[in-house]
Amino acid sequence: MARSLKNKLDIVRAHVSALTPRERQVFDLVIRGDTNKHIARALGCTERTIKAHRHRVMEKMQVRSLAELVSLAERVGVAVPSPANSRCVTGLLFRPATAWKR
C-alpha cells in the first residue's frame, strides 16, 4: 500500500515538473484561489491567455476539475496549509492577487 501511494505521488510530481515555467506560475496562482482575471493582471497578460494556460495545466496534470487539481497539489505538498489569519478555503492558503504583484 505504501509503495503504491509513493508511486502515485511520484507520478503527480512528474506531472508538476513537466509544466512550463509559465504554466507553473498559473498553477500556483490557481490552486491558491485566484481568478483568471486576477492571474492575468498579476502576470501581465490577457484573461484568454490564462484560460489557455489553465487548460494545458489541467491536461498535463490529468484532472477534470479545480477541486481535483487543488487536491493533488495538497497531496504532493505544493499547496501549503494556511495560517490562522489568512483568507482560507478548505484549509489551504489562498493569497490575494495583490500579494503577488511587486
Secondary structure, DSSP 4 states (H G I P E B T S, - for coil): -HHHHHHHHHHHHHHHHTS-HHHHHHHHHHHTT--HHHHHHHHTS-HHHHHHHHHHHHHHHT-SSHHHHHHHHHHTT-SPBPPTTS-EETTEE---GGGG--
